[in-house]
Amino acid sequence: MRLLRFACFAVVVGCSNSPSPRLIAGGGIGDGSIDGTLNVYVIDHDTEAAISGATVEVGTTQKTTDAKGLAVFSVSGKQTVTVSATGYVATVWADVDGANVTVPVNPTPDTPDQATLSGTIASWSSITVPAQHVKAGYVLYSSDTKANNGANSIATPGAGQLCGVAPTDTMCSWSVATRTGNVTLTAVLVDVDTKGTVTGTDDTRSIIGYATTAAVTVDANVNQTGIVLDQVDAGDLEDVTIDTGTPPAALTTLGFEVGVELDNFEVVELPVSALSTDYSTVLVPKPTVYAADADFRLTGSASTTSNPTAQSIIQRTKQTSTALAAGTWLDPPTNATITTTNATFDPVAGASAHTVKWTNATGDDVLDVTIFDPTDTSFDVPNLVALPSGTLTATVQGIAATFPVNNFSLDDDLDELWGVSSQPATVGQ
């Protein structure tokens, strides 16, 4: 956290908080309460590039950002900041109380750049499993915690990331569609006990190993072939235990990932609950397989079986022990009433802030609102924002973090976000 870079001396009669404009890395709020001047930067969420020509509304005043993405307002006290920019999702930050504010806005539609990587797993034929068992490899790419979710959940056509199931696939030939940038590939090696049946409903799965390679640089639409994933030595594997804590009672479908945190917001996420029937104790690579200073993280999700589903997600970062615990979970928001002009809901206990997101019929976000006062649970859509006609849906979220909501940088403090809960809602007129 950055300390306030100015002082007011007792001999001065009155003192306003008018710090110089400061862009906050990744987006954020800082430099003391608003007392006379509010500096608002607008940046692209994905690239962090300044957005010039964006319209920013504070109170009843509208201004246009300059070449640096900056608009300056003469105001005091908590403010609602609304940003509208061509090609971006309309974004509102409510109850903002920081003299410098940087608002990251998402491109729309936000289609992630991608490419397809393909290859094999070394020494695949050396892996043996008991009779009536099947061995399989499942190849994953590392996530970028700064990227939009779409970049971390690109679907591979034809389930090409699954390999080795067919007896004729003697090299576990795989392909995977990935995000761009530095990408670490990992194959989870699984033993499937078929119980001698063909139905699959009675199968059990256990993780028996991993394969990986050095990071691959991926450029948009530039496919790469012939990548060989080397099996991780047995001495570089270890068991971790997962304590699920007490998820919200209504959310009975659980899932867990064990992550290995690398530099530059990169995380190798291993979906252990999806690939191992018993994930209370599960085999994973030691973090040092990827980097000398890497740590574990635990990500858990709890949801309902309905669609759309209420959900609660926890994230425990910088874990140096093999005993991983989910700890406290957030309950989903309740009593949400969402229209095209207003949103109301009950506060989520333990939340630091709330968000409301409006989405159109094609699944594109059209308005993204963050309310930084957790006691403020009623929001009016600003005049600057015109929601489209037609079918809209909404999601209300509670967000929990260990940083103060009036003093943070998403680049510096992203790992301090530990919980999100969400509740879908229909949008009335």
Legacy VTK file of the C-alpha trace (Angstrom):
# vtk DataFile Version 3.0
C-alpha trace
ASCII
DATASET POLYDATA
POINTS 429 float
0.000 0.000 0.000
1.242 3.488 -0.785
1.349 6.087 1.951
-0.131 9.524 1.521
2.506 11.646 -0.231
1.702 14.987 1.294
1.169 16.542 4.736
-0.938 19.344 6.211
0.746 21.337 8.954
-1.008 22.636 12.048
-0.026 26.226 11.257
-2.072 26.123 8.069
-5.676 27.164 8.464
-7.625 24.521 6.517
-6.058 21.999 4.212
-7.497 20.331 1.151
-6.439 16.972 -0.201
-5.283 17.886 -3.715
-2.554 15.406 -4.629
-0.999 15.344 -8.044
-2.712 12.975 -10.500
-1.375 9.431 -10.108
-2.280 6.441 -12.249
-2.817 3.379 -10.021
-1.460 0.164 -11.527
-4.193 -2.125 -12.770
-6.896 0.139 -11.393
-7.609 1.244 -7.861
-8.213 4.006 -5.341
-5.745 5.926 -3.175
-4.129 9.050 -1.747
-6.624 9.979 0.945
-10.233 11.067 1.015
-11.640 13.403 -1.624
-11.335 16.959 -0.356
-11.443 19.394 -3.235
-9.970 17.418 -6.147
-10.722 14.047 -7.712
-8.374 12.726 -10.418
-9.922 9.964 -12.548
-7.879 7.871 -14.968
-9.569 5.452 -17.372
-7.582 2.465 -18.668
-8.174 -0.667 -20.737
-8.609 -3.592 -18.338
-6.595 -6.003 -20.487
-3.704 -3.835 -21.654
-3.747 -1.065 -18.993
-3.391 1.452 -21.827
-4.872 4.904 -21.253
-8.230 5.532 -22.905
-8.593 9.045 -24.261
-11.967 10.468 -25.234
-13.894 8.526 -22.576
-16.782 10.334 -20.916
-16.528 10.465 -17.127
-19.442 11.629 -14.982
-19.050 12.654 -11.342
-22.186 14.043 -9.752
-23.812 16.134 -12.464
-20.537 17.034 -14.167
-19.299 15.264 -17.267
-15.763 15.519 -18.651
-13.736 13.825 -21.380
-10.441 12.104 -20.644
-7.302 13.585 -22.185
-4.508 11.778 -24.022
-3.328 10.309 -20.700
-6.814 8.997 -19.913
-7.285 11.634 -17.182
-10.254 13.770 -16.155
-10.086 16.080 -13.102
-13.075 17.149 -10.972
-13.531 19.717 -8.198
-15.556 17.809 -5.585
-15.421 16.682 -1.959
-16.662 13.597 -0.134
-17.623 10.185 -1.477
-18.507 10.168 -5.160
-20.036 7.978 -7.859
-17.773 7.746 -10.914
-19.388 6.664 -14.196
-17.320 5.867 -17.298
-18.630 5.487 -20.844
-16.238 4.786 -23.727
-16.866 3.504 -27.237
-16.035 -0.177 -27.483
-16.055 -0.744 -23.712
-18.523 -1.900 -21.060
-20.113 1.021 -19.209
-18.556 1.019 -15.738
-19.603 2.645 -12.459
-17.696 2.894 -9.197
-20.001 4.061 -6.392
-19.047 5.361 -2.925
-15.513 6.106 -4.072
-13.452 7.865 -1.393
-9.973 8.440 -2.785
-8.431 11.525 -4.361
-6.834 9.421 -7.121
-8.937 6.838 -8.919
-8.037 4.596 -11.860
-10.993 2.779 -13.425
-10.214 -0.251 -15.652
-12.927 -0.895 -18.253
-13.496 -4.084 -20.211
-13.605 -4.213 -24.020
-16.880 -5.414 -25.524
-17.293 -7.898 -26.919
-14.265 -9.217 -25.045
-13.115 -12.083 -27.277
-9.765 -13.348 -25.989
-6.812 -13.751 -28.330
-5.846 -17.401 -28.639
-3.907 -20.087 -30.486
-3.781 -23.890 -30.492
-0.838 -25.850 -29.110
-0.389 -29.566 -29.682
2.052 -32.333 -28.877
2.587 -35.547 -26.908
3.539 -36.787 -23.434
7.010 -38.311 -23.135
7.289 -41.982 -22.150
3.519 -42.429 -22.186
3.846 -46.158 -22.886
5.864 -46.598 -19.669
2.800 -45.813 -17.527
0.986 -48.984 -16.487
-2.347 -49.344 -14.704
-4.117 -52.450 -13.327
-6.513 -54.555 -15.340
-9.922 -52.968 -15.980
-8.283 -49.557 -15.504
-7.683 -46.898 -18.159
-4.937 -44.293 -18.145
-5.561 -40.795 -19.483
-3.839 -37.442 -19.764
-5.619 -34.109 -19.407
-3.654 -31.066 -20.614
-4.211 -27.611 -19.120
-2.738 -24.164 -19.696
-1.833 -21.758 -16.906
-4.162 -18.876 -16.089
-3.412 -15.169 -16.032
-5.117 -13.783 -12.917
-5.132 -10.290 -14.437
-6.958 -11.369 -17.585
-10.702 -11.528 -18.033
-12.192 -14.929 -17.276
-12.706 -15.619 -20.975
-8.949 -15.816 -21.524
-8.647 -18.442 -18.800
-11.524 -20.643 -19.962
-11.046 -21.067 -23.712
-12.700 -24.277 -24.884
-10.746 -26.752 -26.998
-12.836 -28.205 -29.859
-13.421 -31.940 -29.673
-11.981 -32.255 -26.143
-8.509 -32.403 -27.656
-6.917 -31.755 -24.277
-7.891 -35.336 -23.249
-5.503 -37.968 -24.564
-4.297 -41.541 -24.144
-7.686 -43.160 -23.524
-7.714 -45.089 -26.808
-5.250 -48.006 -26.877
-4.009 -46.811 -30.266
-2.995 -43.426 -28.794
0.429 -44.655 -27.718
1.947 -41.173 -27.254
-1.014 -39.391 -25.621
-1.406 -36.945 -28.523
-3.146 -33.771 -27.333
-4.138 -30.307 -28.491
-5.299 -27.363 -26.421
-6.610 -23.905 -27.280
-4.872 -21.381 -25.027
-4.685 -17.717 -24.188
-1.766 -15.649 -25.483
1.351 -14.593 -23.571
3.609 -16.803 -21.472
1.797 -20.100 -20.956
2.829 -23.082 -18.847
1.351 -26.406 -19.950
0.648 -29.223 -17.513
-0.828 -32.675 -18.122
-2.612 -34.367 -15.237
-2.124 -38.144 -15.497
-5.167 -40.068 -14.300
-5.946 -43.713 -13.518
-9.624 -44.478 -14.210
-11.006 -47.634 -12.568
-13.855 -48.730 -14.866
-15.028 -51.438 -12.441
-15.261 -53.681 -15.485
-18.354 -51.886 -16.812
-18.933 -49.640 -19.824
-21.482 -47.264 -18.292
-18.978 -44.945 -16.619
-21.352 -44.124 -13.779
-19.435 -46.298 -11.339
-15.935 -45.219 -12.454
-13.492 -43.841 -9.900
-10.499 -41.662 -10.728
-7.146 -41.043 -9.062
-4.270 -38.784 -10.057
-1.053 -40.762 -10.544
1.328 -38.164 -11.996
1.978 -35.041 -14.037
3.879 -33.902 -17.105
4.947 -30.375 -17.997
7.362 -28.278 -20.011
8.999 -24.873 -19.843
6.777 -21.855 -20.504
5.668 -21.362 -24.103
5.253 -17.914 -25.643
1.910 -17.836 -27.459
0.983 -15.243 -30.073
-2.542 -14.717 -31.351
-3.544 -17.183 -34.087
-0.035 -18.681 -34.285
-0.473 -22.404 -33.667
2.432 -24.543 -32.450
2.980 -28.289 -32.836
5.416 -30.924 -31.600
5.467 -29.818 -27.959
6.604 -32.641 -25.669
5.519 -32.665 -22.025
8.032 -34.461 -19.792
6.751 -36.498 -16.873
7.497 -35.052 -13.448
9.796 -37.298 -11.391
8.129 -39.086 -8.467
10.448 -37.288 -6.040
9.036 -33.957 -7.220
5.450 -34.918 -6.348
3.769 -34.650 -2.960
0.367 -35.097 -1.339
-1.669 -32.099 -0.202
-4.749 -32.220 2.002
-7.833 -30.074 1.449
-10.091 -28.909 4.271
-13.301 -27.706 2.626
-14.453 -25.578 5.569
-18.199 -24.928 5.775
-19.626 -23.727 2.453
-23.081 -22.088 2.395
-25.654 -24.779 3.235
-27.685 -24.276 0.048
-24.638 -24.641 -2.213
-24.008 -28.368 -2.236
-21.952 -28.843 -5.421
-18.280 -28.362 -4.537
-15.168 -28.070 -6.679
-11.528 -27.387 -5.802
-8.364 -26.466 -7.662
-4.839 -26.577 -6.265
-2.833 -23.819 -7.872
0.878 -23.115 -8.096
1.547 -19.358 -8.115
4.250 -18.167 -10.498
5.469 -14.652 -11.322
3.615 -12.040 -13.390
0.113 -13.116 -12.304
0.522 -16.620 -13.763
-1.010 -19.577 -11.921
-0.922 -23.270 -12.807
-4.389 -24.437 -11.729
-4.960 -28.157 -11.248
-8.662 -29.187 -11.132
-8.129 -31.919 -8.563
-11.783 -32.410 -7.643
-12.748 -32.943 -11.284
-10.005 -35.496 -11.915
-9.801 -37.340 -8.598
-12.792 -39.020 -6.934
-11.272 -38.510 -3.475
-9.602 -35.107 -3.346
-9.294 -34.770 0.443
-5.708 -35.951 -0.080
-4.377 -35.585 -3.597
-1.071 -35.818 -5.450
0.340 -32.587 -6.949
3.722 -31.346 -8.215
5.901 -29.574 -5.690
5.857 -25.814 -6.406
9.599 -25.934 -7.087
8.862 -27.944 -10.235
7.740 -24.626 -11.750
9.784 -21.999 -9.870
12.074 -21.854 -6.858
9.892 -19.315 -5.050
6.461 -20.617 -6.110
3.672 -21.147 -3.563
0.412 -23.062 -3.479
-3.027 -21.520 -3.686
-6.399 -23.125 -3.031
-9.478 -22.140 -5.016
-12.851 -23.573 -4.085
-16.315 -23.163 -5.542
-19.713 -24.042 -4.123
-22.843 -23.834 -6.251
-26.336 -25.114 -6.846
-27.317 -27.450 -9.663
-29.753 -24.923 -11.173
-28.935 -22.847 -14.244
-28.114 -20.038 -13.763
-26.613 -20.923 -10.425
-25.878 -19.143 -7.195
-22.214 -19.533 -6.328
-19.555 -18.846 -3.729
-15.825 -18.896 -4.522
-12.917 -18.749 -2.087
-9.247 -18.208 -2.839
-6.383 -18.740 -0.409
-3.101 -17.484 -1.838
0.558 -17.744 -0.834
0.142 -21.108 0.881
3.486 -22.599 1.935
2.069 -25.699 3.646
0.685 -28.870 2.071
-2.326 -28.589 4.412
-4.745 -26.345 2.491
-7.881 -25.007 4.172
-10.802 -23.213 2.564
-11.731 -21.364 5.757
-14.633 -18.893 5.678
-17.032 -18.708 2.729
-19.371 -15.881 1.698
-23.108 -16.486 1.413
-24.679 -15.414 -1.903
-26.600 -12.110 -1.968
-30.315 -12.324 -1.193
-33.507 -10.393 -1.952
-32.151 -8.837 -5.138
-34.512 -6.695 -7.183
-32.953 -5.494 -10.429
-34.516 -3.220 -13.050
-33.106 -1.183 -15.921
-32.911 1.836 -13.599
-32.216 0.485 -10.124
-30.773 -2.381 -8.084
-31.461 -3.290 -4.468
-30.304 -6.304 -2.452
-29.452 -7.380 1.076
-25.800 -6.965 2.111
-23.522 -10.004 2.186
-22.056 -10.574 5.639
-18.273 -10.209 5.510
-18.214 -8.531 2.083
-15.945 -5.521 1.533
-17.902 -4.365 -1.540
-20.714 -5.438 -3.854
-21.059 -5.515 -7.624
-24.038 -5.611 -9.970
-23.550 -6.643 -13.584
-26.160 -6.317 -16.354
-25.806 -8.691 -19.344
-27.652 -8.795 -22.670
-29.246 -11.771 -24.425
-26.002 -12.707 -26.215
-24.077 -12.872 -22.950
-22.183 -9.590 -23.329
-21.869 -7.327 -20.295
-23.506 -3.931 -20.805
-23.052 -2.343 -17.361
-20.658 -3.179 -14.553
-21.181 -1.476 -11.169
-18.979 -1.735 -8.072
-20.242 -0.284 -4.777
-17.380 0.286 -2.346
-19.503 0.892 0.772
-20.713 -2.573 1.917
-23.671 -1.015 3.742
-24.938 0.698 0.578
-27.186 -1.829 -1.164
-29.348 0.361 -3.357
-28.090 1.799 -6.616
-29.641 3.988 -9.305
-28.323 3.647 -12.858
-26.697 6.993 -13.829
-28.125 9.129 -16.605
-24.919 8.688 -18.618
-25.677 4.980 -19.021
-28.439 3.885 -21.385
-29.185 0.186 -20.974
-30.284 -1.486 -24.211
-33.799 -2.725 -24.825
-34.541 -6.417 -24.969
-33.860 -9.266 -22.571
-31.365 -8.488 -19.829
-30.110 -10.572 -16.934
-28.136 -9.476 -13.902
-25.723 -10.873 -11.340
-25.249 -9.463 -7.844
-21.987 -10.261 -6.081
-20.445 -9.844 -2.681
-16.658 -9.396 -2.735
-14.304 -9.922 0.212
-10.731 -8.635 0.439
-8.183 -7.893 3.118
-7.199 -4.486 1.675
-9.120 -1.262 2.479
-11.450 -0.356 -0.362
-10.302 3.281 -0.340
-6.621 2.416 -0.781
-5.672 -0.367 -3.194
-4.021 -1.222 -6.492
-5.315 -4.238 -8.392
-1.813 -4.978 -9.679
-0.360 -4.877 -6.167
-3.249 -6.265 -4.126
-5.071 -8.714 -6.394
-4.036 -11.689 -4.260
-5.803 -10.132 -1.273
-9.190 -10.760 -2.862
-10.253 -13.937 -1.070
-13.970 -14.435 -1.661
-16.753 -13.801 -4.167
-20.392 -14.868 -3.921
-22.975 -14.348 -6.639
-26.696 -14.560 -7.219
-28.348 -14.308 -10.660
-31.479 -12.213 -11.071
-33.952 -11.389 -13.789
-34.157 -7.745 -14.845
-37.523 -6.041 -14.618
-38.455 -2.828 -16.387
LINES 1 430
429 0 1 2 3 4 5 6 7 8 9 10 11 12 13 14 15 16 17 18 19 20 21 22 23 24 25 26 27 28 29 30 31 32 33 34 35 36 37 38 39 40 41 42 43 44 45 46 47 48 49 50 51 52 53 54 55 56 57 58 59 60 61 62 63 64 65 66 67 68 69 70 71 72 73 74 75 76 77 78 79 80 81 82 83 84 85 86 87 88 89 90 91 92 93 94 95 96 97 98 99 100 101 102 103 104 105 106 107 108 109 110 111 112 113 114 115 116 117 118 119 120 121 122 123 124 125 126 127 128 129 130 131 132 133 134 135 136 137 138 139 140 141 142 143 144 145 146 147 148 149 150 151 152 153 154 155 156 157 158 159 160 161 162 163 164 165 166 167 168 169 170 171 172 173 174 175 176 177 178 179 180 181 182 183 184 185 186 187 188 189 190 191 192 193 194 195 196 197 198 199 200 201 202 203 204 205 206 207 208 209 210 211 212 213 214 215 216 217 218 219 220 221 222 223 224 225 226 227 228 229 230 231 232 233 234 235 236 237 238 239 240 241 242 243 244 245 246 247 248 249 250 251 252 253 254 255 256 257 258 259 260 261 262 263 264 265 266 267 268 269 270 271 272 273 274 275 276 277 278 279 280 281 282 283 284 285 286 287 288 289 290 291 292 293 294 295 296 297 298 299 300 301 302 303 304 305 306 307 308 309 310 311 312 313 314 315 316 317 318 319 320 321 322 323 324 325 326 327 328 329 330 331 332 333 334 335 336 337 338 339 340 341 342 343 344 345 346 347 348 349 350 351 352 353 354 355 356 357 358 359 360 361 362 363 364 365 366 367 368 369 370 371 372 373 374 375 376 377 378 379 380 381 382 383 384 385 386 387 388 389 390 391 392 393 394 395 396 397 398 399 400 401 402 403 404 405 406 407 408 409 410 411 412 413 414 415 416 417 418 419 420 421 422 423 424 425 426 427 428
